[in-house]
Amino acid sequence: MDFFNKAGKMAIGSRLRMLTEKITEDAAHIYKLYEVDLQPKWFPVFYVLSQGEEKTITSIAREIGHSHPSVSKIISEMTKKGFVTEKKDRTDGRRNIVKLSRKGNEISDKIKDQYTDIESAIEQISEQANHDLWKAIEEWEFILEQKSLFARVKEQRKKRESGKVEIVDYKPEYQSAFRDLNEEWISTYFKMETADYKALDDPQGYILNKGGSILVALFDGEPAGVCALVKMNDPDYDFELAKMAVSPRVQGKSIGWLLGQAIIQKAGTLGAAKLYLESNTLLKPAINLYHKLGFEKVAGRATPYERCNIQMELVIA
């Protein structure tokens, strides 16, 4: 077990598989010991049918948590051995009804002593163990049902990679990144418009000199995302959140979320009570991000952009 001590929790799948293989190997020997001609993999299907009811393959699969093809294959193997009989469902000819055959029922009676001895052996192991494996399995199954291991690993990866993100204030050296990142997404979905060129060609004059702000997200020290606050001459809004762009090469690392939070915080330090933004519902990930940040849809206003079909606001104060 030195490998598992070194590999640790990363090898949980391998360790569980090894334990399963060991128990399955013992199970095969136990069936032979009691002269019961069953394969260990058949047991869940056999046990369900041994309760006496006729069942469809679909209902068996649902009850034991196996796939329909898996149960269908087991039924086929058990039928060849003479343990199971199949017939068409009278109410639905597309479904087969299965039940234990006479031979299968004989095994069901014969296997009772085996059940008793296995129960006793498992109890003996439980008494020698410091932890209740059965309860632990139930607990893990429940927890993984709420959120899979895969989903949890994805979350941890995003959390780790987001630690490489640094949000900094705009500097002239970031002008090309500010333009390139925005032009990339705009040209992918729409077309560059006059208002785009004004902001992207001269961010200093169009945004910063008028009281606005630009933040840049660095990933491993390289510009990977940008977002701006454009000062508005509007009685309802102080700033427009605009020109948010994240490089598709680093998406999925929470850069948009971190930029959004930072720009909202920046607006607060500038005395903003409300933020305004314009977007397009075609950009579903962006719209979802804005909702997550707290923005809500508002009635349409005059806009310089042809692509705009949704407008949103965020109350900061």
C-alpha positions as CSV (number, residue, x, y, z in Angstrom):
1,M,0.0,0.0,0.0
2,D,3.0,2.3,-0.2
3,F,1.8,3.6,-3.5
4,F,-1.5,4.8,-2.0
5,N,0.4,6.4,0.9
6,K,2.5,8.4,-1.6
7,A,-0.3,9.2,-4.1
8,G,-2.8,10.0,-1.3
9,K,-6.4,11.1,-2.1
10,M,-5.6,11.5,-5.8
11,A,-5.7,7.7,-6.1
12,I,-9.1,7.2,-4.5
13,G,-10.6,5.8,-7.7
14,S,-7.8,3.2,-8.0
15,R,-8.0,2.3,-4.3
16,L,-11.8,1.8,-4.4
17,R,-11.5,-0.2,-7.6
18,M,-8.8,-2.5,-6.0
19,L,-11.1,-3.0,-3.0
20,T,-14.1,-3.8,-5.3
21,E,-12.0,-6.3,-7.3
22,K,-10.9,-8.0,-4.1
23,I,-14.4,-8.3,-2.7
24,T,-15.7,-9.4,-6.2
25,E,-13.0,-12.1,-6.3
26,D,-14.0,-13.3,-2.9
27,A,-17.7,-13.3,-3.9
28,A,-17.0,-15.6,-6.8
29,H,-15.3,-18.1,-4.5
30,I,-18.2,-17.8,-2.0
31,Y,-20.7,-18.7,-4.7
32,K,-18.6,-21.8,-5.6
33,L,-18.3,-22.7,-1.9
34,Y,-22.2,-22.8,-1.6
35,E,-22.5,-24.4,-5.1
36,V,-24.6,-21.5,-6.3
37,D,-24.1,-21.0,-10.0
38,L,-24.3,-17.2,-10.1
39,Q,-21.8,-14.5,-11.2
40,P,-21.3,-11.7,-8.7
41,K,-22.3,-9.0,-11.2
42,W,-25.7,-10.7,-11.5
43,F,-26.5,-10.4,-7.8
44,P,-28.4,-7.0,-7.9
45,V,-30.7,-8.2,-10.6
46,F,-31.1,-11.6,-9.1
47,Y,-31.9,-10.1,-5.7
48,V,-34.6,-7.8,-7.0
49,L,-36.3,-10.6,-8.9
50,S,-36.0,-12.9,-5.9
51,Q,-38.5,-10.7,-4.1
52,G,-41.2,-12.4,-6.3
53,E,-42.5,-9.6,-8.5
54,E,-42.3,-9.5,-12.3
55,K,-40.5,-6.5,-13.5
56,T,-39.5,-4.6,-16.6
57,I,-35.8,-4.1,-17.5
58,T,-36.4,-0.4,-17.1
59,S,-37.8,-0.7,-13.5
60,I,-34.9,-3.0,-12.5
61,A,-32.3,-0.6,-13.9
62,R,-34.0,2.2,-12.0
63,E,-34.1,0.2,-8.7
64,I,-30.5,-0.9,-8.7
65,G,-29.0,2.2,-10.2
66,H,-27.6,0.6,-13.4
67,S,-28.0,1.6,-17.0
68,H,-30.7,-0.1,-19.1
69,P,-28.1,-1.7,-21.5
70,S,-26.2,-3.1,-18.5
71,V,-29.3,-4.7,-17.0
72,S,-30.4,-6.0,-20.4
73,K,-27.1,-7.7,-20.9
74,I,-27.3,-9.3,-17.5
75,I,-30.8,-10.5,-18.1
76,S,-29.7,-12.0,-21.4
77,E,-26.9,-13.9,-19.7
78,M,-29.1,-15.1,-16.9
79,T,-31.7,-16.2,-19.4
80,K,-29.2,-18.4,-21.2
81,K,-28.4,-20.0,-17.9
82,G,-32.1,-20.7,-17.3
83,F,-32.4,-18.5,-14.3
84,V,-34.8,-15.9,-15.8
85,T,-37.7,-16.0,-18.2
86,E,-38.9,-13.1,-20.4
87,K,-42.2,-12.3,-22.0
88,K,-43.8,-9.4,-23.8
89,D,-45.8,-6.9,-21.7
90,R,-49.5,-7.3,-22.6
91,T,-50.1,-3.6,-22.3
92,D,-47.0,-2.5,-24.2
93,G,-45.4,-4.9,-26.7
94,R,-42.2,-2.9,-26.8
95,R,-41.4,-3.9,-23.2
96,N,-40.3,-7.2,-21.8
97,I,-41.4,-8.6,-18.5
98,V,-38.8,-10.7,-16.6
99,K,-39.0,-13.0,-13.6
100,L,-37.1,-15.8,-12.0
101,S,-37.6,-19.2,-13.6
102,R,-38.2,-22.3,-11.6
103,K,-34.4,-22.9,-11.6
104,G,-33.9,-19.3,-10.4
105,N,-36.4,-19.7,-7.6
106,E,-34.6,-22.9,-6.5
107,I,-31.4,-20.9,-6.2
108,S,-33.3,-18.2,-4.3
109,D,-34.1,-20.8,-1.7
110,K,-30.7,-22.4,-1.7
111,I,-28.8,-19.1,-1.3
112,K,-30.4,-18.2,2.1
113,D,-27.7,-19.9,4.1
114,Q,-25.1,-18.1,2.1
115,Y,-26.9,-14.8,2.9
116,T,-26.8,-15.6,6.6
117,D,-23.1,-16.4,6.7
118,I,-22.1,-13.4,4.6
119,E,-24.1,-11.1,7.0
120,S,-22.3,-12.6,10.0
121,A,-18.9,-12.2,8.3
122,I,-19.6,-8.6,7.4
123,E,-20.7,-7.9,11.0
124,Q,-17.4,-9.4,12.2
125,I,-15.4,-7.1,9.9
126,S,-17.4,-4.1,11.1
127,E,-16.7,-5.0,14.7
128,Q,-13.0,-5.1,14.0
129,A,-13.0,-1.8,12.0
130,N,-12.7,1.7,13.5
131,H,-15.1,3.1,10.9
132,D,-18.5,2.1,9.6
133,L,-17.8,1.5,5.9
134,W,-21.5,1.1,5.0
135,K,-22.5,4.4,6.5
136,A,-19.4,6.1,5.0
137,I,-20.5,4.8,1.5
138,E,-24.0,6.1,2.0
139,E,-22.7,9.5,3.1
140,W,-20.3,9.8,0.1
141,E,-23.1,8.7,-2.3
142,F,-25.4,11.4,-0.9
143,I,-22.7,14.1,-1.0
144,L,-21.7,13.2,-4.6
145,E,-25.3,13.2,-5.6
146,Q,-25.5,16.9,-4.6
147,K,-22.3,17.7,-6.5
148,S,-20.1,15.3,-8.4
149,L,-16.3,14.9,-7.9
150,F,-15.9,16.3,-11.4
151,A,-17.8,19.5,-10.6
152,R,-15.8,19.9,-7.4
153,V,-12.5,19.5,-9.2
154,K,-13.5,22.1,-11.8
155,E,-14.3,24.5,-9.0
156,Q,-11.0,24.0,-7.3
157,R,-9.2,24.4,-10.6
158,K,-11.0,27.7,-11.2
159,K,-10.2,28.8,-7.7
160,R,-6.5,28.0,-8.0
161,E,-6.2,29.7,-11.4
162,S,-8.1,32.8,-10.3
163,G,-5.3,33.2,-7.8
164,K,-3.1,34.0,-10.7
165,V,-5.3,37.0,-11.7
166,E,-4.3,40.5,-10.7
167,I,-6.5,43.5,-11.3
168,V,-4.6,46.7,-12.0
169,D,-5.3,50.2,-13.1
170,Y,-4.9,51.1,-16.7
171,K,-1.5,52.4,-18.0
172,P,-0.7,53.6,-21.5
173,E,1.2,50.4,-22.1
174,Y,-2.1,48.5,-22.0
175,Q,-3.7,50.5,-24.8
176,S,-3.1,47.9,-27.5
177,A,-4.5,45.2,-25.2
178,F,-7.5,47.3,-24.4
179,R,-8.3,47.7,-28.1
180,D,-7.3,44.2,-29.2
181,L,-9.4,42.3,-26.5
182,N,-12.5,44.4,-27.3
183,E,-12.1,44.3,-31.1
184,E,-11.7,40.5,-30.9
185,W,-15.1,39.8,-29.3
186,I,-17.0,42.6,-31.1
187,S,-15.8,41.4,-34.5
188,T,-16.6,37.8,-33.6
189,Y,-20.3,38.5,-33.0
190,F,-21.0,41.9,-34.5
191,K,-19.2,44.7,-36.3
192,M,-17.1,47.6,-35.0
193,E,-19.1,50.8,-34.7
194,T,-18.2,54.5,-34.5
195,A,-18.6,54.6,-30.7
196,D,-16.2,51.6,-30.4
197,Y,-13.4,53.4,-32.3
198,K,-13.8,56.5,-30.2
199,A,-13.3,54.6,-27.0
200,L,-10.7,52.1,-28.2
201,D,-8.5,54.5,-30.2
202,D,-8.3,57.1,-27.4
203,P,-9.1,55.6,-24.0
204,Q,-7.2,58.4,-22.3
205,G,-9.2,61.2,-23.9
206,Y,-12.5,59.4,-24.3
207,I,-12.7,57.7,-20.9
208,L,-10.0,58.7,-18.4
209,N,-9.8,62.4,-18.9
210,K,-13.5,62.7,-18.5
211,G,-13.5,61.1,-15.1
212,G,-13.8,57.5,-16.0
213,S,-11.6,54.5,-15.2
214,I,-10.2,51.4,-16.8
215,L,-9.1,48.2,-15.1
216,V,-6.9,45.5,-16.6
217,A,-6.9,41.9,-15.5
218,L,-3.4,40.3,-15.7
219,F,-3.1,36.5,-15.9
220,D,0.4,35.4,-15.2
221,G,1.5,39.0,-15.7
222,E,-0.1,39.3,-19.2
223,P,-3.2,41.4,-20.0
224,A,-6.1,39.0,-20.3
225,G,-9.2,41.1,-19.6
226,V,-10.3,44.7,-19.5
227,C,-13.3,46.7,-18.3
228,A,-14.1,50.5,-18.2
229,L,-16.2,52.9,-16.3
230,V,-17.4,55.7,-18.7
231,K,-18.6,58.9,-17.0
232,M,-22.2,59.6,-18.1
233,N,-23.9,63.0,-18.4
234,D,-27.2,61.5,-17.2
235,P,-29.5,62.4,-14.3
236,D,-30.1,58.7,-13.5
237,Y,-26.6,57.2,-13.8
238,D,-23.1,58.1,-12.8
239,F,-21.1,55.7,-14.9
240,E,-21.6,53.2,-17.7
241,L,-19.9,49.8,-17.3
242,A,-18.4,49.3,-20.8
243,K,-15.8,47.6,-22.9
244,M,-15.6,44.5,-20.7
245,A,-13.6,41.9,-22.6
246,V,-11.8,38.7,-21.6
247,S,-9.5,36.8,-23.9
248,P,-11.1,33.5,-25.0
249,R,-7.8,31.8,-24.3
250,V,-8.2,32.3,-20.6
251,Q,-11.9,32.1,-20.1
252,G,-13.2,29.9,-17.4
253,K,-10.8,31.3,-14.8
254,S,-13.2,33.7,-13.1
255,I,-11.5,36.7,-14.8
256,G,-14.8,38.3,-15.8
257,W,-16.2,37.8,-12.3
258,L,-13.2,39.3,-10.7
259,L,-13.1,42.2,-13.1
260,G,-16.8,42.9,-12.6
261,Q,-16.4,42.9,-8.8
262,A,-13.4,45.2,-9.1
263,I,-15.0,47.7,-11.4
264,I,-18.1,47.9,-9.2
265,Q,-15.9,48.6,-6.2
266,K,-14.0,51.2,-8.2
267,A,-17.3,52.9,-9.1
268,G,-18.2,53.0,-5.4
269,T,-14.9,54.7,-4.5
270,L,-15.7,57.3,-7.2
271,G,-19.0,58.0,-5.5
272,A,-21.3,56.2,-7.9
273,A,-24.8,55.3,-6.7
274,K,-25.9,53.5,-9.9
275,L,-24.2,51.8,-12.8
276,Y,-25.6,51.4,-16.3
277,L,-24.6,49.0,-19.1
278,E,-25.6,48.0,-22.6
279,S,-25.3,44.5,-24.1
280,N,-26.9,42.0,-26.4
281,T,-28.8,38.9,-25.4
282,L,-26.8,36.8,-27.9
283,L,-23.9,37.1,-25.4
284,K,-25.4,34.7,-22.8
285,P,-22.3,34.2,-20.6
286,A,-22.0,38.0,-20.3
287,I,-25.6,38.5,-19.5
288,N,-25.4,35.7,-16.9
289,L,-22.4,37.4,-15.4
290,Y,-24.1,40.7,-15.2
291,H,-27.1,39.1,-13.4
292,K,-24.7,37.4,-11.0
293,L,-23.1,40.8,-10.3
294,G,-26.5,42.2,-9.4
295,F,-27.5,44.0,-12.6
296,E,-31.2,44.1,-13.5
297,K,-32.9,44.8,-16.8
298,V,-34.3,48.3,-17.3
299,A,-36.4,49.9,-20.0
300,G,-34.7,50.9,-23.2
301,R,-32.9,54.1,-23.6
302,A,-31.3,55.9,-26.6
303,T,-28.0,54.1,-27.5
304,P,-25.2,54.8,-30.0
305,Y,-24.8,51.0,-30.7
306,E,-26.8,49.1,-33.3
307,R,-26.0,45.8,-31.5
308,C,-27.6,46.8,-28.2
309,N,-30.8,45.0,-27.4
310,I,-30.7,45.0,-23.6
311,Q,-29.9,47.6,-21.0
312,M,-29.2,46.9,-17.3
313,E,-28.5,48.8,-14.1
314,L,-27.0,48.1,-10.7
315,V,-27.8,50.1,-7.6
316,I,-24.7,50.4,-5.6
317,A,-25.8,52.6,-2.7
